[in-house]
Amino acid sequence: MRVLIMSDMEGVSGIVVWDQVNGGAAMFEEGRHLYTEEINAAVRGAKAAGATEIVVVDCHGAGQGWTFNSLIPEKIHPDCEWVAHHGWGRYEDMWKNGCDACLLIGMHARNGTPDGVLCHTISSVQYRNLWFNDDLVGETGVNAALNGCYGVPVALVTGDAAVCREAKELLGDALPTAAVKQGLSRFSARQLPPVRARQLIEDAAREALTDLTRVKPYIPDAPTTIKIELSSVDKLAEFKGRPGLEITGPVTVESRAKDWLTAWNQFWPYA
């Protein structure tokens, strides 16, 4: 069994403020440690479930040289390999060469979620909302759609209770989730101590991978319209004149195409 782990930082137990997830900030090293150890827990669980190949992709945009490069190399579990500093959603080898399941670890809720810790969608300052056809999605939806293009199911989502709820609404109630904290506001939470959170993730990953029929790959209907609502009118500038994109309102942009991946590539260029 070949397992892909796509990871983010804001959904990790112990992380509640931007200084823990922004590269170079005062509390970032603490955040990196907490982040790496939750990924290790998922690796242990996947290994226990029989995974023969585990690849971790760091999907956290920390800024500066830490973007997609926030894991601590010397602390990463030896039973995996990991991808660092590569464009979000652009590591395709596992998908193209055969991947059985994806685990989404450390996820956060979409922008505007009242109990979503550090909630945002793609950018905390640029985007307000994102839709795939009629589905209002966050980054969990983006990652699920990327996997769905290659027929890969999301087998587990971990993070706060809000993102677990969001993931089930999109992917179905049968989706296994592991909530390591309950948001009290955007910047506070009631949390499991990290040692308990890690054990919860390890157990959930092992159990989730024992039955990959529970969740079908997420494939938005074709043809596909991707719509974004921006936080302010000045954010439109980078989208003007780009092929395949249409500005449809004061703060809205749409990408339409024959399928989701084509529409996504028009909106989110290779980097």
ZADO-57779 format. One record per residue: residue number from 1; residue in three letters; z, y, x of N, C-alpha, C in turn. Coordinates in steps of 0.001 Angstrom, whole numbers, plus 500000, padded with zeros to 6 digits. Each point is the difference from the previous one (the first is absolute). Layout:
BEGIN
REC, i, aa, n.up, n.north, n.east, ca.up, ca.north, ca.east, c.up, c.north, c.east
REC, NUM, ALA, Z, Y, X, Z, Y, X, Z, Y, X
...
//
This chain:
BEGIN
REC, i, aa, n.up, n.north, n.east, ca.up, ca.north, ca.east, c.up, c.north, c.east
REC, 1, MET, 500000, 498798, 500849, 500000, 501202, 499151, 500000, 501247, 500881
REC, 2, ARG, 499082, 500898, 499690, 499862, 501250, 500757, 500515, 501149, 499135
REC, 3, VAL, 500955, 500745, 500532, 500702, 501023, 499218, 499862, 501357, 500675
REC, 4, LEU, 499621, 500988, 499195, 499929, 501384, 500444, 501215, 500746, 499459
REC, 5, ILE, 500657, 500759, 500863, 501102, 500864, 499577, 499569, 501448, 500213
REC, 6, MET, 499944, 500762, 498907, 499713, 501428, 500091, 501313, 500735, 499744
REC, 7, SER, 500379, 500860, 500918, 501346, 500560, 499953, 500002, 501516, 499920
REC, 8, ASP, 501017, 500505, 499316, 500259, 501432, 499957, 501486, 500205, 500246
REC, 9, MET, 500402, 501249, 500139, 501339, 500279, 500518, 500977, 500514, 498947
REC, 10, GLU, 499487, 500749, 499013, 500898, 500689, 499081, 500794, 499053, 499103
REC, 11, GLY, 499508, 498767, 499812, 500683, 499057, 499125, 501034, 499132, 500680
REC, 12, VAL, 500341, 500309, 501226, 500949, 499202, 500777, 501440, 500383, 499651
REC, 13, SER, 500897, 499025, 499964, 501413, 500275, 499759, 500569, 500884, 501113
REC, 14, GLY, 500736, 501034, 499608, 500584, 500923, 500968, 499189, 501255, 500209
REC, 15, ILE, 498770, 500017, 499495, 499120, 501159, 500181, 499946, 500806, 498706
REC, 16, VAL, 500385, 501286, 500097, 500043, 500845, 498806, 499504, 501430, 500248
REC, 17, VAL, 499750, 500382, 501252, 499587, 501377, 500282, 498794, 499996, 500935
REC, 18, TRP, 499236, 501105, 499982, 498781, 500089, 500803, 500276, 499872, 501487
REC, 19, ASP, 501153, 500476, 500472, 500300, 499925, 501429, 500049, 498570, 500520
REC, 20, GLN, 500156, 499038, 499104, 500028, 498600, 500422, 498608, 499384, 500099
REC, 21, VAL, 498984, 500694, 499465, 498656, 499422, 499988, 498954, 500878, 500680
REC, 22, ASN, 500389, 501182, 500447, 499076, 500915, 500670, 500140, 499890, 501511
REC, 23, GLY, 498900, 499666, 500678, 500017, 499797, 501436, 500582, 501183, 500755
REC, 24, GLY, 500974, 499723, 500879, 500598, 501037, 500815, 501187, 500690, 499374
REC, 25, ALA, 500245, 499749, 498711, 501145, 500622, 499335, 501297, 499379, 500507
REC, 26, ALA, 501099, 500675, 499700, 501288, 499612, 500577, 500418, 498573, 499657
REC, 27, MET, 499693, 499551, 498783, 500457, 498687, 499564, 498895, 498951, 500016
REC, 28, PHE, 498866, 500312, 500618, 498855, 499093, 499943, 500263, 498677, 500711
REC, 29, GLU, 500687, 500019, 501127, 500253, 498747, 500721, 500854, 499047, 499166
REC, 30, GLU, 500960, 500554, 499258, 500782, 499165, 499087, 499083, 499383, 498948
REC, 31, GLY, 499098, 500811, 499446, 499066, 499498, 499005, 499102, 498912, 500547
REC, 32, ARG, 499512, 500167, 501218, 499131, 498992, 500623, 500729, 498660, 500128
REC, 33, HIS, 501251, 500052, 500373, 500780, 498760, 500142, 500138, 499302, 498651
REC, 34, LEU, 500395, 500753, 498968, 500148, 499414, 498672, 498672, 499416, 499508
REC, 35, TYR, 498926, 500716, 500250, 498647, 499596, 499615, 499602, 498689, 500673
REC, 36, THR, 500149, 499941, 501291, 499589, 498816, 500750, 500757, 498762, 499552
REC, 37, GLU, 501287, 500145, 499743, 500797, 498831, 499631, 499651, 499482, 498601
REC, 38, GLU, 499588, 500864, 499078, 499563, 499482, 498692, 498673, 499264, 500126
REC, 39, ILE, 499127, 500484, 500878, 498746, 499278, 500243, 500301, 498629, 500602
REC, 40, ASN, 500925, 499963, 500936, 500380, 498726, 500601, 500516, 499018, 498955
REC, 41, ALA, 500738, 500509, 499021, 500509, 499130, 498941, 498852, 499385, 499207
REC, 42, ALA, 498976, 500799, 499710, 498833, 499481, 499278, 499264, 498958, 500840
REC, 43, VAL, 499927, 500232, 501304, 499356, 499030, 500895, 500767, 498676, 499975
REC, 44, ARG, 501308, 500065, 500072, 500801, 498769, 499958, 499764, 499247, 498695
REC, 45, GLY, 499953, 500731, 498894, 499768, 499351, 498720, 498631, 499364, 499910
REC, 46, ALA, 498986, 500703, 500499, 498639, 499447, 499981, 499912, 498752, 500869
REC, 47, LYS, 500646, 500064, 501145, 500002, 498844, 500907, 500672, 498798, 499334
REC, 48, ALA, 501110, 500243, 499334, 500718, 498922, 499323, 499176, 499406, 498867
REC, 49, ALA, 499110, 500794, 499415, 499153, 499508, 498910, 498797, 499226, 500499
REC, 50, GLY, 499817, 499973, 501312, 498903, 499226, 500567, 498839, 500803, 500532
REC, 51, ALA, 500159, 501302, 500133, 498918, 500826, 500538, 499698, 499603, 501434
REC, 52, THR, 498734, 499821, 500278, 499573, 499633, 501352, 499499, 501200, 500787
REC, 53, GLU, 499661, 501062, 499287, 499593, 501246, 500644, 500526, 501158, 499165
REC, 54, ILE, 500698, 500925, 500649, 500584, 501156, 499326, 499596, 501242, 500780
REC, 55, VAL, 499328, 500929, 499312, 499605, 501259, 500628, 500646, 501144, 499226
REC, 56, VAL, 500719, 500843, 500722, 500656, 501169, 499423, 499152, 501231, 500298
REC, 57, VAL, 499721, 500793, 498966, 499251, 501247, 500180, 500913, 501164, 499642
REC, 58, ASP, 500287, 500847, 500981, 500824, 501181, 499792, 499179, 501043, 499249
REC, 59, CYS, 500395, 500296, 498762, 499255, 500927, 499145, 500748, 501310, 499774
REC, 60, HIS, 500991, 500291, 500832, 500794, 501209, 499787, 499463, 501181, 500795
REC, 61, GLY, 499678, 501062, 499284, 499515, 501211, 500654, 501147, 500906, 500403
REC, 62, ALA, 500534, 499796, 501174, 501190, 500735, 500442, 499680, 501355, 500617
REC, 63, GLY, 498726, 500239, 500270, 499634, 501244, 500673, 500025, 499836, 501518
REC, 64, GLN, 499301, 500917, 500666, 499902, 499991, 501464, 499526, 498623, 500478
REC, 65, GLY, 500443, 499548, 501124, 499546, 498720, 500541, 500603, 498792, 499332
REC, 66, TRP, 500906, 500221, 499053, 500659, 498881, 499333, 499263, 499549, 498746
REC, 67, THR, 498977, 500709, 499561, 499301, 499589, 498793, 499403, 498608, 500168
REC, 68, PHE, 500346, 499104, 499077, 499602, 498584, 500050, 500441, 499354, 501316
REC, 69, ASN, 501106, 500487, 500549, 500478, 499525, 501299, 501513, 500175, 500093
REC, 70, SER, 500717, 499693, 498909, 501426, 500299, 499924, 500906, 498807, 500241
REC, 71, LEU, 499455, 498799, 500050, 500820, 498826, 500298, 500455, 500027, 501454
REC, 72, ILE, 501135, 499377, 500272, 500536, 499950, 501362, 499490, 498726, 500664
REC, 73, PRO, 499075, 500098, 500949, 499353, 498807, 500555, 500962, 498937, 500524
REC, 74, GLU, 501024, 500391, 500707, 500888, 499017, 500622, 500875, 499267, 498991
REC, 75, LYS, 500051, 500502, 498769, 500837, 499366, 498984, 499193, 499223, 498970
REC, 76, ILE, 498677, 500004, 500106, 499176, 499303, 499015, 500134, 498482, 500168
REC, 77, HIS, 500099, 499308, 498884, 500185, 498545, 500010, 498843, 499330, 500738
REC, 78, PRO, 500297, 499033, 500868, 498941, 499376, 500803, 499033, 499117, 499227
REC, 79, ASP, 500317, 499671, 498751, 499120, 499120, 499230, 498901, 500747, 499241
REC, 80, CYS, 499800, 501280, 500340, 498899, 500733, 499379, 499215, 500743, 501074
REC, 81, GLU, 498859, 500527, 499605, 499295, 501000, 500791, 499943, 501252, 499142
REC, 82, TRP, 499836, 501163, 500639, 500010, 501211, 499190, 498925, 500972, 500429
REC, 83, VAL, 499555, 500768, 499002, 498940, 500981, 500195, 500634, 501385, 499949
REC, 84, ALA, 499744, 500798, 501022, 500568, 501340, 500066, 498906, 501036, 500219
REC, 85, HIS, 500231, 501193, 499446, 499168, 501180, 500246, 498553, 499795, 499565
REC, 86, HIS, 499828, 499242, 498904, 498667, 499763, 499453, 499943, 500655, 498630
REC, 87, GLY, 498818, 500468, 499586, 499860, 500712, 498734, 500541, 499205, 498826
REC, 88, TRP, 500643, 500707, 499061, 500611, 499353, 498842, 498946, 499257, 499181
REC, 89, GLY, 500249, 498705, 499815, 499098, 499174, 499216, 498718, 499616, 500710
REC, 90, ARG, 499894, 500287, 501292, 498755, 499746, 500725, 500089, 498796, 500939
REC, 91, TYR, 501127, 499313, 500019, 500058, 498735, 500730, 499512, 498901, 499064
REC, 92, GLU, 498818, 499458, 500265, 499348, 499081, 499074, 499907, 498561, 500502
REC, 93, ASP, 500404, 499744, 501227, 499794, 498668, 500571, 500639, 498899, 499171
REC, 94, MET, 501242, 500195, 499590, 500680, 498960, 499225, 499285, 499756, 498674
REC, 95, TRP, 499574, 501060, 499344, 499306, 499846, 498725, 498675, 499272, 500179
REC, 96, LYS, 499233, 500397, 501005, 498665, 499437, 500187, 500038, 498570, 500525
REC, 97, ASN, 501024, 499675, 500765, 500060, 498678, 500621, 500833, 499004, 499209
REC, 98, GLY, 500583, 500447, 498897, 500758, 499086, 499152, 501474, 500320, 499989
REC, 99, CYS, 500468, 500542, 498887, 501408, 500357, 499843, 500474, 499429, 498672
REC, 100, ASP, 501165, 499374, 500008, 500492, 499347, 498791, 500842, 500909, 499123
REC, 101, ALA, 500725, 500935, 500598, 500873, 500871, 499214, 500400, 501204, 500826
REC, 102, CYS, 500382, 501061, 499276, 500503, 501209, 500644, 501399, 500301, 499483
REC, 103, LEU, 500887, 500379, 500894, 501332, 500469, 499654, 500047, 501499, 500259
REC, 104, LEU, 500449, 500774, 499022, 500144, 501447, 500154, 501485, 500297, 500186
REC, 105, ILE, 500371, 500416, 501195, 501408, 500155, 500378, 500326, 501474, 500247
REC, 106, GLY, 501121, 500462, 499432, 500455, 501370, 500223, 499240, 501031, 499199
REC, 107, MET, 499493, 499619, 498834, 499177, 500903, 499199, 500844, 501060, 499280
REC, 108, HIS, 499353, 501121, 499669, 500641, 501067, 499238, 499219, 500245, 498723
REC, 109, ALA, 500637, 500649, 499037, 499373, 500271, 498714, 498998, 501148, 500101
REC, 110, ARG, 499146, 500089, 498996, 498997, 501060, 499950, 500660, 501352, 499742
REC, 111, ASN, 499249, 501037, 500271, 500482, 501369, 499838, 500506, 500240, 498574
REC, 112, GLY, 501071, 500764, 499892, 500519, 500384, 498703, 500895, 498988, 499336
REC, 113, THR, 500404, 498947, 500697, 500886, 498987, 499431, 501448, 500468, 500133
REC, 114, PRO, 500696, 500251, 498903, 501337, 500601, 500080, 500994, 499235, 500865
REC, 115, ASP, 499953, 498668, 499959, 500929, 499202, 500794, 499313, 499380, 501218
REC, 116, GLY, 498891, 500586, 500427, 499270, 499496, 501159, 500461, 500678, 501273
REC, 117, VAL, 500607, 499243, 500899, 500491, 500557, 501257, 498813, 500417, 500870
REC, 118, LEU, 499985, 501263, 500409, 498921, 500551, 500827, 498633, 499760, 499356
REC, 119, CYS, 499960, 500039, 498677, 498757, 499680, 499287, 498894, 500998, 500343
REC, 120, HIS, 498800, 499492, 500143, 498802, 500797, 500214, 498793, 499074, 499888
REC, 121, THR, 498827, 500587, 499916, 498767, 499215, 499963, 499097, 500473, 501127
REC, 122, ILE, 499885, 499188, 501019, 499175, 500229, 501188, 500529, 501145, 500855
REC, 123, SER, 500101, 501178, 499430, 500509, 501158, 500741, 501042, 500703, 499153
REC, 124, SER, 501134, 500300, 500592, 501072, 500642, 499241, 499689, 501454, 499680
REC, 125, VAL, 498963, 500561, 500627, 499684, 501412, 499775, 498611, 500227, 499406
REC, 126, GLN, 499132, 498972, 499986, 498622, 500215, 499567, 499681, 499439, 498627
REC, 127, TYR, 500449, 498782, 499716, 499596, 499333, 498769, 501129, 499967, 498980
REC, 128, ARG, 499625, 500191, 498732, 500976, 499904, 498913, 499858, 498672, 499274
REC, 129, ASN, 498772, 499610, 499649, 499782, 498757, 499274, 498691, 499351, 500437
REC, 130, LEU, 499928, 498682, 499812, 498835, 499213, 500369, 499756, 498955, 498922
REC, 131, TRP, 498753, 499897, 499547, 499633, 498998, 498992, 498859, 499132, 500503
REC, 132, PHE, 500079, 498705, 499703, 498862, 499097, 500132, 499582, 499669, 498565
REC, 133, ASN, 498889, 500575, 499550, 499636, 499958, 498576, 501173, 500583, 499200
REC, 134, ASP, 500617, 499206, 499131, 501114, 500519, 499198, 501369, 499664, 500586
REC, 135, ASP, 500025, 499317, 501141, 501274, 499610, 500605, 500544, 501125, 500878
REC, 136, LEU, 501165, 500532, 499645, 500693, 500955, 500858, 500699, 499197, 501086
REC, 137, VAL, 499649, 500248, 501245, 500485, 499146, 501088, 500645, 500828, 501111
REC, 138, GLY, 500754, 499289, 500822, 500525, 500539, 501244, 499422, 499202, 501148
REC, 139, GLU, 500672, 500016, 501126, 499482, 499306, 501172, 500041, 498487, 499851
REC, 140, THR, 500918, 499499, 499192, 499998, 498563, 499714, 498688, 499606, 499337
REC, 141, GLY, 499519, 500838, 499081, 498726, 499731, 499353, 498838, 500043, 500962
REC, 142, VAL, 500028, 500947, 500947, 498938, 500078, 501009, 499975, 498724, 500825
REC, 143, ASN, 501163, 499589, 500489, 500059, 498789, 500827, 499595, 498759, 499217
REC, 144, ALA, 500394, 499947, 498733, 499624, 498850, 499173, 498498, 499958, 499781
REC, 145, ALA, 499379, 501164, 499788, 498552, 500039, 499792, 499243, 499636, 501268
REC, 146, LEU, 500478, 500450, 501143, 499370, 499632, 501268, 500007, 498487, 500174
REC, 147, ASN, 501131, 499376, 499727, 500073, 498544, 500080, 499132, 499337, 498945
REC, 148, GLY, 499985, 500591, 498803, 499228, 499417, 498909, 498517, 499949, 500271
REC, 149, CYS, 499493, 500946, 500797, 498575, 499988, 500361, 499597, 498715, 500704
REC, 150, TYR, 500961, 499366, 500642, 499730, 498773, 500746, 500625, 498779, 499320
REC, 151, GLY, 500427, 500171, 498749, 500557, 498881, 499257, 501389, 499587, 500420
REC, 152, VAL, 500742, 500923, 500653, 501335, 499682, 500502, 501059, 500547, 499040
REC, 153, PRO, 500922, 499157, 499550, 501049, 500476, 499102, 501161, 500624, 500765
REC, 154, VAL, 500649, 500961, 499380, 501278, 500502, 500505, 501072, 499045, 499481
REC, 155, ALA, 500711, 499359, 500908, 500967, 498981, 499613, 501414, 500551, 499856
REC, 156, LEU, 500264, 501177, 500597, 501359, 500558, 499973, 499939, 501492, 500278
REC, 157, VAL, 500845, 500750, 499288, 500192, 501422, 500287, 501486, 500242, 500190
REC, 158, THR, 500372, 500674, 501093, 501393, 500391, 500218, 500083, 501513, 500162
REC, 159, GLY, 501151, 500529, 499672, 500233, 501439, 500102, 501131, 500379, 499072
REC, 160, ASP, 499929, 501195, 499415, 501041, 500366, 499042, 499656, 499427, 498620
REC, 161, ALA, 500967, 500128, 499079, 499789, 499431, 498660, 498813, 500646, 499304
REC, 162, ALA, 499749, 501271, 500288, 498901, 500703, 499335, 498648, 499420, 500379
REC, 163, VAL, 499787, 499717, 501282, 498699, 499461, 500405, 499847, 498557, 499530
REC, 164, CYS, 501095, 499267, 499922, 499917, 498639, 499468, 499571, 500035, 498536
REC, 165, ARG, 500545, 500942, 499251, 499607, 500166, 498596, 498528, 500414, 499896
REC, 166, GLU, 499602, 500944, 500832, 498607, 500469, 500020, 499039, 498869, 500332
REC, 167, ALA, 500365, 499169, 500971, 499133, 498896, 500408, 499835, 498980, 498881
REC, 168, LYS, 501076, 499696, 499295, 499917, 499048, 498899, 499145, 500548, 498862
REC, 169, GLU, 500096, 501294, 499747, 499185, 500606, 498949, 498514, 499872, 500320
REC, 170, LEU, 499658, 500079, 501266, 498593, 499932, 500404, 499514, 498565, 500169
REC, 171, LEU, 500819, 499156, 500629, 499561, 498668, 500410, 500527, 498882, 499111
REC, 172, GLY, 500909, 500317, 499088, 500501, 498992, 499076, 501458, 499660, 500227
REC, 173, ASP, 500672, 499600, 498929, 501426, 499698, 500081, 500313, 498802, 500885
REC, 174, ALA, 499007, 499149, 500245, 500243, 498813, 500827, 500087, 500338, 501484
REC, 175, LEU, 499644, 501224, 500387, 500033, 500393, 501405, 501419, 499921, 500553
REC, 176, PRO, 500240, 499261, 501072, 501307, 500017, 500650, 500254, 501352, 500685
REC, 177, THR, 501200, 500520, 499825, 500388, 501249, 500645, 501407, 499854, 500563
REC, 178, ALA, 500337, 500898, 500925, 501348, 500041, 500560, 500401, 501455, 500144
REC, 179, ALA, 500953, 500438, 499177, 500472, 501379, 500047, 501209, 500099, 500917
REC, 180, VAL, 499862, 500788, 501056, 501092, 500135, 500969, 500819, 501267, 499769
REC, 181, LYS, 499566, 500831, 499031, 500768, 501205, 499667, 499592, 500499, 498627
REC, 182, GLN, 500889, 500759, 499393, 499765, 500629, 498698, 500042, 501504, 500188
REC, 183, GLY, 498882, 500652, 499763, 499952, 501433, 500185, 500889, 500743, 499008
REC, 184, LEU, 500775, 500948, 500500, 500801, 500886, 499164, 499297, 501342, 499832
REC, 185, SER, 499163, 500315, 500962, 499147, 501181, 499987, 498909, 499736, 501033
REC, 186, ARG, 499192, 501006, 500301, 498968, 499803, 501012, 500596, 499810, 501394
REC, 187, PHE, 501215, 500515, 500211, 500595, 499970, 501332, 501388, 499370, 500029
REC, 188, SER, 500258, 499080, 499067, 501275, 499286, 500026, 499824, 498657, 499316
REC, 189, ALA, 500864, 499055, 500354, 499867, 498660, 499440, 501291, 499217, 500130
REC, 190, ARG, 500180, 499083, 499102, 501002, 498948, 500152, 499272, 498822, 500633
REC, 191, GLN, 500508, 499509, 501136, 499216, 499074, 500820, 500763, 498733, 500355
REC, 192, LEU, 499252, 498936, 500240, 500583, 498822, 500620, 500200, 500293, 501486
REC, 193, PRO, 501101, 499556, 500599, 500120, 500123, 501445, 498816, 499303, 500674
REC, 194, PRO, 499510, 500527, 501112, 498801, 499425, 500622, 500047, 498498, 500215
REC, 195, VAL, 501150, 499463, 500391, 500051, 498551, 500251, 499737, 499218, 498717
REC, 196, ARG, 500490, 500484, 498856, 499733, 499340, 498723, 498567, 500233, 499545
REC, 197, ALA, 499492, 501198, 500239, 498615, 500302, 499626, 499030, 499087, 500743
REC, 198, ARG, 500266, 499793, 501266, 499121, 499140, 500806, 500033, 498564, 499514
REC, 199, GLN, 501174, 499516, 499635, 500086, 498633, 499495, 499277, 499874, 498668
REC, 200, LEU, 500122, 501032, 499163, 499291, 500003, 498720, 498497, 499937, 500219
REC, 201, ILE, 499485, 500779, 500938, 498561, 500018, 500282, 499548, 498659, 500573
REC, 202, GLU, 500769, 499454, 500918, 499647, 498699, 500592, 499904, 498927, 498916
REC, 203, ASP, 501011, 499949, 499137, 500006, 498998, 498936, 498854, 500228, 499016
REC, 204, ALA, 499749, 501269, 499676, 498938, 500317, 499039, 498628, 499655, 500563
REC, 205, ALA, 499775, 500273, 501280, 498710, 499679, 500615, 499773, 498491, 500021
REC, 206, ARG, 501027, 499256, 500359, 499877, 498534, 500031, 499676, 499466, 498610
REC, 207, GLU, 500712, 500479, 498993, 499788, 499520, 498638, 498635, 500432, 499454
REC, 208, ALA, 499622, 501249, 500272, 498733, 500527, 499467, 498802, 499210, 500490
REC, 209, LEU, 500069, 499548, 501239, 498863, 499309, 500600, 499924, 498523, 499639
REC, 210, THR, 500963, 499524, 499235, 499944, 498601, 499578, 499051, 499793, 498825
REC, 211, ASP, 499658, 501078, 499293, 499087, 499899, 498857, 499137, 501252, 499951
REC, 212, LEU, 498770, 499896, 500460, 499109, 501150, 500063, 499145, 500152, 498751
REC, 213, THR, 500312, 499228, 498971, 499243, 500103, 498745, 500640, 500977, 499018
REC, 214, ARG, 501175, 500520, 500322, 500724, 500849, 499055, 499323, 501354, 499781
REC, 215, VAL, 499340, 500502, 501040, 499403, 501331, 499921, 498524, 499912, 500388
REC, 216, LYS, 499146, 500521, 499137, 498578, 500031, 500310, 499678, 501216, 500866
REC, 217, PRO, 498965, 499923, 500824, 499579, 501181, 500760, 499712, 501169, 499070
REC, 218, TYR, 500370, 501183, 500420, 499774, 501205, 499200, 498630, 500567, 500315
REC, 219, ILE, 499106, 499953, 499017, 498630, 500484, 500176, 499704, 500988, 498873
REC, 220, PRO, 500016, 501300, 500264, 499682, 500973, 498954, 498610, 499747, 499424
REC, 221, ASP, 499855, 500260, 498708, 498730, 499757, 499320, 498869, 500793, 500649
REC, 222, ALA, 498827, 499389, 499998, 498789, 500645, 500522, 499067, 500318, 498834
REC, 223, PRO, 499247, 501116, 500078, 500071, 501025, 501040, 501361, 500693, 499982
REC, 224, THR, 500329, 500642, 501108, 501347, 500533, 500193, 499978, 501517, 500166
REC, 225, THR, 500965, 500639, 499367, 500241, 501423, 500228, 501380, 500167, 500621
REC, 226, ILE, 500049, 500621, 501158, 501264, 500369, 500630, 500183, 501497, 499788
REC, 227, LYS, 501124, 500363, 499437, 500289, 501414, 499731, 501270, 500402, 500726
REC, 228, ILE, 499969, 501143, 500650, 501200, 500530, 500631, 500315, 501370, 499418
REC, 229, GLU, 501275, 500236, 499832, 500499, 501310, 499613, 500760, 500561, 501186
REC, 230, LEU, 499585, 501163, 500482, 500587, 500592, 501193, 501181, 500884, 499647
REC, 231, SER, 500801, 500317, 501003, 501215, 500779, 499762, 499724, 501478, 499792
REC, 232, SER, 498867, 500508, 500511, 499668, 501415, 499840, 498508, 500204, 500231
REC, 233, VAL, 499473, 501134, 499535, 498563, 500228, 500052, 499459, 500073, 501424
REC, 234, ASP, 500793, 500443, 500959, 499496, 500120, 501366, 499712, 498645, 500634
REC, 235, LYS, 500572, 498924, 499441, 499793, 498664, 500553, 498596, 499460, 499699
REC, 236, LEU, 499249, 500689, 499150, 498656, 499539, 499659, 499016, 500145, 501149
REC, 237, ALA, 500300, 500872, 500938, 499023, 500358, 501030, 499435, 498794, 500738
REC, 238, GLU, 500824, 499040, 500336, 499524, 498875, 500817, 499090, 499043, 499235
REC, 239, PHE, 499945, 500136, 498674, 499184, 499103, 499193, 498656, 500610, 499597
REC, 240, LYS, 499845, 501280, 500183, 498772, 500669, 499579, 498802, 499555, 500836
REC, 241, GLY, 498904, 499663, 499312, 498771, 499642, 500686, 499940, 498597, 500544
REC, 242, ARG, 501024, 499184, 499753, 499983, 498629, 500518, 499211, 499077, 499078
REC, 243, PRO, 499117, 499160, 500549, 499180, 499101, 499182, 500849, 499100, 499110
REC, 244, GLY, 499598, 499893, 498767, 500681, 499107, 499075, 501201, 500585, 499299
REC, 245, LEU, 500417, 501201, 500403, 501168, 500619, 499385, 499575, 501153, 499100
REC, 246, GLU, 500702, 500142, 498892, 499733, 501102, 499077, 501309, 500702, 499670
REC, 247, ILE, 500008, 501305, 500152, 501162, 500785, 499593, 499907, 500205, 498499
REC, 248, THR, 500951, 499473, 499253, 499922, 499955, 498545, 500986, 500933, 499313
REC, 249, GLY, 500804, 500707, 500758, 500968, 500916, 499413, 500630, 500853, 501075
REC, 250, PRO, 500889, 500891, 499630, 500624, 500899, 500977, 500704, 499268, 501146
REC, 251, VAL, 500564, 498816, 499706, 500685, 499240, 501059, 499648, 498515, 499932
REC, 252, THR, 498835, 499650, 499422, 499636, 498588, 499882, 498666, 499709, 500662
REC, 253, VAL, 499927, 498813, 500613, 498799, 499517, 500665, 499776, 498560, 499548
REC, 254, GLU, 498738, 499630, 499776, 499687, 498628, 499600, 498959, 499387, 500921
REC, 255, SER, 500191, 498708, 500241, 499047, 499198, 500758, 499556, 498861, 499099
REC, 256, ARG, 498698, 499894, 499741, 499470, 498952, 499126, 499037, 499132, 500784
REC, 257, ALA, 500059, 498697, 499760, 499122, 499081, 500725, 499897, 498682, 499255
REC, 258, LYS, 499151, 499116, 500519, 499756, 498713, 499352, 501217, 499090, 500036
REC, 259, ASP, 500883, 500204, 500977, 501212, 499199, 500093, 501100, 500827, 500662
REC, 260, TRP, 501213, 499437, 499991, 501150, 500762, 500494, 499862, 500341, 501480
REC, 261, LEU, 499609, 499051, 500838, 499973, 500247, 501436, 499015, 501098, 500358
REC, 262, THR, 498847, 500021, 499345, 499029, 501058, 500267, 500575, 501353, 499597
REC, 263, ALA, 500634, 500047, 498828, 500621, 501249, 499552, 501120, 500430, 500944
REC, 264, TRP, 500774, 499039, 500487, 501095, 500311, 500929, 499462, 500525, 501324
REC, 265, ASN, 498953, 499387, 500506, 499442, 500438, 501279, 499423, 501416, 499915
REC, 266, GLN, 499531, 500380, 498829, 499518, 501375, 499829, 501162, 500992, 500049
REC, 267, PHE, 501123, 499563, 499455, 501178, 500867, 499946, 500794, 499961, 501295
REC, 268, TRP, 500219, 498781, 500529, 500842, 499830, 501187, 499122, 499536, 501154
REC, 269, PRO, 499460, 500926, 500785, 499039, 499633, 501051, 500657, 499191, 501118
REC, 270, TYR, 499166, 499293, 500736, 500510, 499216, 501133, 500605, 500925, 501043
REC, 271, ALA, 501105, 499553, 500597, 500673, 500793, 501035, 500526, 499076, 501092
//
